Amino acid sequence: MSGEDLRPLKKLAIWSLIVAAGLISAFVSFLSLVSVWIGFSEIHRAGSWLPVTGGILIFLLTLWLYIRAAGALRRHLKSPDLFEL
């Protein structure tokens, strides 16, 4: 099998990685947004700023990492040789 024969399989694998990373990012984002929500619901308690700050930072970090990883994988899709096996 040549590299050209495996091209559709490689594209499918890259798109699968992008979708899997998206699902993981969505899960982590959900947990961080729940943390923010709990922090705001307990605003009358001392230290309620900690889950809010942590949740926002984790959400932004997750979003940034996903955008960077998905962009890198999409650039590999546009390259003529994809991945060399």
Helices and strands as residue ranges (DSSP letters): H 7-41, H 49-78
